[in-house]
């Protein structure tokens, strides 16, 4: 009898899925049942839709998957009844009859509404287009995942930016520049023949946070990506991404007409060059009718560009834009330029070069500006171009991958960093105009808006190299959707979805996240210091480095420490970069007494003995920040340790080990930096300071040639 | 009420594992219940052991995991009863009392026996040492996984070779030379702080097939692997692998004393050099007391070696061996050498250089010889060194990664290829002495024996780049354990464990595997042709290539086709490499009438018009083989398609897509090769042959610069 039952049960198990460890692969879409979520999700009894559409199919399947997971029972598509989740566009008569306020929501916005249809209490997910239905479905699931009720829903939302893009710095050999999460997801060797299921999961995760485009390849681009050998592969990816509302873009190498086109020049004013790009665009669109466009890094760090032919960035961008225009594509032209020929302060150069071009770009060009003027440092003031080109669409570029914030092993939630930039007041055209505002407001009706994040995604099982780095992918998507969003709220949502909606988990996880970025600033580069990294890979401290080919690659260029003081004078007595900001900011930030201390050494060279708000000297304050940064990591370790048993063991162990690595590396940063600045300043350590355990020479001698992500 | 039950059920689910797709991660250790396996496994009620030992802990846990999976119910450790699986060594009184025939089984052998203990019917897994218990436990599980009964067990087994090693061609930056499965598993950046759970899974999978050692780094070695920066990382891996019976080895760069030791020379007879290596060995063993030893590629393809100082391979190897000797380590010295200065046939050179050194090596040196004299081609005759150095331990090196058999996407089961070599008669010292025999018989009592396989493992979720390439890892382990084993039986076991024990699955999967390697030979390089690959990456055909720096890198060197004929004359009228074999073979293989046709062009240059056994001319026969190879892939596609619904959908789809890629590439090989040989021979296509769809120039123009694995 026992045997017989066993066999019957087994017959049903044959194709059942096996147990599988919590390894982070599921991201924030785990859909695990918990008492909190199940109680809320229990009201959902089935999914109802009238429309057949690939994207609505995905929305319905996602709701079925999510509701089944969250309730712990099978919830599928069904006929309408009490508790149904009814999804669709006004093409569905049931949706149309509700006369929901869909106007002004565009294709991507949605309405979530508790309603009654034919006497049944239902939850409606409605939108003008299928992709809005998909976004609304993910929003509904998020509501449940975070333990909220859907019993009296009334949500109306739309994204505030048009282009919400990932930029992959992925090379065709699958090396990822500044990648700390394995190799490129794009398996070019097996494409187009093999459609790795992971491509679908990637698109799904992006769609769940509203990301609607992806630049597949590195801005340090290979022209080979534009060749017939690659286009069918790219077409396959585009086809997989399309129903998830995600367009494909490519980084275009400006000299491609020479390298793969057989021309003698890439001069943007040469008719043959323009014709080559036009034909190339036509070739791409024949395969990918919704191709998004090109991203271009030109005349920057050795990349080719219109400057090679004495043409302006506008001339270069507009030529490409003309090729894309008939197809509806855009050119995203990066403003990250600095030239070794010019002795000008590197912080000034993008503004100097681009601000005069305001109004000169074609209407399907958008200039892509990094959040700050250096390069994704742990803290930078917002880029002075935001608000400074009122006739030119600007999009912001942030770096999700943590090139400068500890690679994959340091816990550093970037939501707060981006929020700091987005909420910065540009004073342009007037006080109260934040960076987010400048991004959201089209410079003319129909002009594109957008944001791009340099992806932290690779083949690692957990996607981003660590469990907590998933939060940065997530937060980027959420802030791209709503740049006014709260980093704290986003962290809470992520923690609930990714770890557990149990408040005993959400609260400490969120607290760790919210303190984490400032901890990195403190143990790496407090008080406005920046770019003090070891050469090339940027792994570990290198404030002493002074031997690089370009002056403005050297840490000593950035901190300018000597016996008397430290900091980069960017006031009128120095480079005067501060004058590139609006006058109100020039006055505040240009005044060492009024500038926030966290930006002090960015704008000012000051004495080691300067008295700080705390009453300490600058030297004492600097050391205190380093110590505080290390202490913060220790505090995060304690917070995490208390979660043992409240989160699954595999991810718990991984985070525990990563925090220990971070602790050790924070200590390394602190010790090496203090040893160095003590020598440069000629000052003794402040009383009570624990001396670095090794002499400065020890830290200088550390070599880590195999640190990942170093550009090739 | 419903709600209340729901919440109670949910409370239990909170930490339960979610469903997870069948993606190949579980390898042949899936332990899924099926009627066939469950019926056999049902007799096992619990696991009993008396000993506390890390390895016996693993054996007990593995049995619990396996039996639970195979029966579909929870089977754990328990007190003895009917159906217990009792495991241990004679240190356990219950085991000792059984007086099992453990003599002669060494540390690694085991006995499986159905027995009665205290009146209970039990199954016993016994061994002299814990690692034997572990191997025996995996053997017991295999018996159940393949649907066999354990009701009347009487198995006694031990491995026939001492060293059963994987060689990882992994660089410190995680690039894998000739790797088609992602990056190196060894995450040096995060080691030693992060012990990726995958390291444990890797060790477990190896232990399950009896692999007992791993060379962590590429034979084209970086000296950095021997530095204090890496040794703690290696120590961590060794600690994880140890309880699984796996020792760690390193590839040693011969010039390390210069590169990381600060010496001016690496001359093996220089006392400072010897002292440096001795100190280095001491340093390693202080961290890893059971470190296995060094693998060395010396004076081969640009690697440094004793020849740089006019010393012999024996002098180089013996110097290293002296450093390892006090600790019990071995030196594995590769015989894969060929020098561009010498115009000698590349096939001859290893024998010419090594055979005279017989008897000159220290007793902890073992010479590692590839299965054939060229380089892991789809078919080679066995290496003439096997049996030719009776006073020198030789181990065989095979390549599990498919550098020359279609990378990850071609289904090519290598078990049959290795079996062909292992069962080849060396006629040394007399007829009937197979290569396997020469490997198994120690050249003196206590002399080491062994085999090494160049790993096909990487970070890809399925470990080996494809589902079917897992079979090659598996088959290597099984043949390393028993070189007399049957590739067909091994394929059947793997198919049952990996896909399903259902005979309706096992039979066609096994049939596909057993025909697959000959299919590759046919569509790439039939009749003894070899090394006709595109340059560098070896992806795709390049029989026309004739522009490489070294003559013996060029395909034209290997096939020597011209108007009159094709093939490499290795008889007395040519290079006379055939005389390096035993006289009986020299006679047979040296005679174009007696040599097996599958080796014809390896040993002979013959006319296109030569009449073959089939009655066809050689030219017709060659074309027929190419066509047959493509047809075989089509046949595999058909066999696989019929399995839809019998295997899980994700893996089914992946294999389906890979077979389609293989079909396309087989066609490419066939078309390009026929187009080329038609032109070289000046002959029309045989009647009825489908002409290549493109002219030869088309195939010659194909460039695939990003094909993976190309050496850096």
HADDOCK unambig.tbl for C-alpha pairs under 7 A between the chains (distance, minus, plus):
assign (segid A and resid 7 and name CA) (segid B and resid 35 and name CA) 5.96 0.50 0.50
assign (segid A and resid 10 and name CA) (segid B and resid 33 and name CA) 6.44 0.50 0.50
assign (segid A and resid 10 and name CA) (segid B and resid 34 and name CA) 6.15 0.50 0.50
assign (segid A and resid 10 and name CA) (segid B and resid 35 and name CA) 6.46 0.50 0.50
assign (segid A and resid 10 and name CA) (segid B and resid 72 and name CA) 6.90 0.50 0.50
assign (segid A and resid 11 and name CA) (segid B and resid 34 and name CA) 6.93 0.50 0.50
assign (segid A and resid 11 and name CA) (segid B and resid 35 and name CA) 6.79 0.50 0.50
assign (segid A and resid 14 and name CA) (segid B and resid 33 and name CA) 6.70 0.50 0.50
assign (segid A and resid 14 and name CA) (segid B and resid 34 and name CA) 6.07 0.50 0.50
assign (segid A and resid 15 and name CA) (segid B and resid 648 and name CA) 6.75 0.50 0.50
assign (segid A and resid 17 and name CA) (segid B and resid 19 and name CA) 5.09 0.50 0.50
assign (segid A and resid 17 and name CA) (segid B and resid 20 and name CA) 5.56 0.50 0.50
assign (segid A and resid 17 and name CA) (segid B and resid 21 and name CA) 6.21 0.50 0.50
assign (segid A and resid 18 and name CA) (segid B and resid 19 and name CA) 6.00 0.50 0.50
assign (segid A and resid 18 and name CA) (segid B and resid 20 and name CA) 6.10 0.50 0.50
assign (segid A and resid 19 and name CA) (segid B and resid 17 and name CA) 5.17 0.50 0.50
assign (segid A and resid 19 and name CA) (segid B and resid 18 and name CA) 6.05 0.50 0.50
assign (segid A and resid 19 and name CA) (segid B and resid 19 and name CA) 5.84 0.50 0.50
assign (segid A and resid 19 and name CA) (segid B and resid 20 and name CA) 6.50 0.50 0.50
assign (segid A and resid 20 and name CA) (segid B and resid 17 and name CA) 5.62 0.50 0.50
assign (segid A and resid 20 and name CA) (segid B and resid 18 and name CA) 6.14 0.50 0.50
assign (segid A and resid 20 and name CA) (segid B and resid 19 and name CA) 6.48 0.50 0.50
assign (segid A and resid 20 and name CA) (segid B and resid 20 and name CA) 5.50 0.50 0.50
assign (segid A and resid 21 and name CA) (segid B and resid 17 and name CA) 6.29 0.50 0.50
assign (segid A and resid 33 and name CA) (segid B and resid 10 and name CA) 6.49 0.50 0.50
assign (segid A and resid 33 and name CA) (segid B and resid 14 and name CA) 6.63 0.50 0.50
assign (segid A and resid 34 and name CA) (segid B and resid 10 and name CA) 6.13 0.50 0.50
assign (segid A and resid 34 and name CA) (segid B and resid 11 and name CA) 6.94 0.50 0.50
assign (segid A and resid 34 and name CA) (segid B and resid 14 and name CA) 6.00 0.50 0.50
assign (segid A and resid 35 and name CA) (segid B and resid 7 and name CA) 5.88 0.50 0.50
assign (segid A and resid 35 and name CA) (segid B and resid 10 and name CA) 6.38 0.50 0.50
assign (segid A and resid 35 and name CA) (segid B and resid 11 and name CA) 6.78 0.50 0.50
assign (segid A and resid 72 and name CA) (segid B and resid 10 and name CA) 6.98 0.50 0.50
assign (segid A and resid 172 and name CA) (segid B and resid 706 and name CA) 6.55 0.50 0.50
assign (segid A and resid 173 and name CA) (segid B and resid 706 and name CA) 5.21 0.50 0.50
assign (segid A and resid 189 and name CA) (segid B and resid 707 and name CA) 6.19 0.50 0.50
assign (segid A and resid 193 and name CA) (segid B and resid 657 and name CA) 6.20 0.50 0.50
assign (segid A and resid 193 and name CA) (segid B and resid 661 and name CA) 5.90 0.50 0.50
assign (segid A and resid 194 and name CA) (segid B and resid 657 and name CA) 5.63 0.50 0.50
assign (segid A and resid 194 and name CA) (segid B and resid 658 and name CA) 6.73 0.50 0.50
assign (segid A and resid 648 and name CA) (segid B and resid 15 and name CA) 6.81 0.50 0.50
assign (segid A and resid 657 and name CA) (segid B and resid 193 and name CA) 6.17 0.50 0.50
assign (segid A and resid 657 and name CA) (segid B and resid 194 and name CA) 5.59 0.50 0.50
assign (segid A and resid 658 and name CA) (segid B and resid 194 and name CA) 6.70 0.50 0.50
assign (segid A and resid 661 and name CA) (segid B and resid 193 and name CA) 5.89 0.50 0.50
assign (segid A and resid 706 and name CA) (segid B and resid 172 and name CA) 6.55 0.50 0.50
assign (segid A and resid 706 and name CA) (segid B and resid 173 and name CA) 5.24 0.50 0.50
assign (segid A and resid 707 and name CA) (segid B and resid 189 and name CA) 6.22 0.50 0.50
